[in-house]
């Protein structure tokens, strides 16, 4: 199908707004169309053929009705008066949305910019009624178009309603306005004067994934089988008396069970697991898997356990774990960004060899490069499989796990964490847990800060813990992009209740601050907080500006941090891949 024929076809079928819709268009969604086509492709094409689909071939997979859905049901809303709709499309997008010109949009001479892109302005007049817009493309370009709307008659009071997708924010188009809800710091400038004041419909960058077909298909190097793998421990209850065991299989396994006992005992207990189906639609060699979670409860504190996942019966093959003693001494290890890299798996195992007494591990976000690609989670778990089956892995999401604004559902599906977080944040993305004498605030900096601030204060006000540690992805202090919104929302609460340490990632370097309180350096970590940024993979080699609040900085190492707490004493070390300590300090509670 050449472009001329395609455009003629679309002029006939893609009528845009205020027109009768085909019955199939009313009942089908873009997701349903894409799911049906991809399912059909799996049945008719080889993996090699799927990997080399181009745009022209991709368009040929859709019938007339499905193309109409892709061209009209991606972004829909009603206007109460005749309106002019403007579509701002990045000049960096090489391929034009197939429906844009054919449905009557015309390119203007106007443009506007943000820091990284120049956007063309395309416009079309609509009568009162429904405005129907199509997909961003089949190539998953990472910067989706955004929309503004103005009344044709300036005296009309324009009202927008009945949005698809629902809960569409409407703001004002102007210099300084943000267009992507997942990157509010990326704002517009050089907005044409005649467009300022229009109603702005922003979006999320990742919406292109909804219709991704060209270059979409991937493979995992760790496909599932009938044999349980990705065996991992987490906590969703009191660590002294409970632990959650998670694993996966292929879809031939319909049920799961954990057998466990005290080491050396013959008294075996059994716990049935909850199962759910996980899908990664474009994962060619492992689209569906079954994931299982068994919650072990009423465990004895200070005990060593061993466990098997049915149908395994050989206790020589058992994994082990321990519950904490009733004292105030323990250690743990945390990492900054790890991005499903093999180097992180190596570092993780070296940390376990060096510190076998460590009770658990945590990652301060960006566990993978793209949180919607299950093959990357397979790599993360595959590279660390010998550690995570014996020590709980407690994490928070980063921006790569909450990829391009599409949410962290796959992150949530992977981990069983406490559901004690605040309203307004998806459960298990923000939570807290207490281990012995230490409160851990695990915060989702990719979600609303305001939704978490009151909850953070409540957690700190109610705790009797000796030590208070906050973990989240975006560092409020760093050389490249200080997060002033976090400094304003959360740091006064940290100061009020004296949070001892804050662990972050994101900037891909190492920095430990001097003691900070109220944004100023103070004399002691007993009076101020240690803000620490780190990473578990090789860092960037680039020139960095001065940070007068920094006590220690390092660019060239990938690191783990080992924290040893013994009552009112805390000993901290940051260690590189070669086992060399690059930073250390001690805090004594006064």
Secondary structure by P-SEA (a helix, b strand, c coil): ccaaaaaaaaaacccccccccccccccccaaaaaaaaaaaaaacccaaaaacccaaaaaaaccaaaaaaaaccccccccccbbbbbbbbbccccccccccccccccccccccccccbbbbbbbbbbcccbbbbbccccccccbbbbbbbbbcccccccccccccccbbbbbbbccccccccccccccccccccccccccccccccccccccccccccccccccccccccccccccccccccbbbbbbccccccccbbbbbccccccbbbbbbbbbbbbbccccccccbbbbbbbbbccccccbbbbbbcccccccccccccccccccccccccccccccccaaaaaaaaaaaaacccccbbbbccccccccccaaaaaaaaaaaccccccbbbbbbbcccccccccccaaaaaaccccccccccccccccccccccccccccccccccccccaaaaaaaaaaccccbbbbbbcccccccccccaaaaaccaaaaaaacccbbbbccccbbbbbccccccccccccccbbbbbbbbcccccccccccccccccccccccbbbbbbbcccbbbbbbbccccccccccccccc
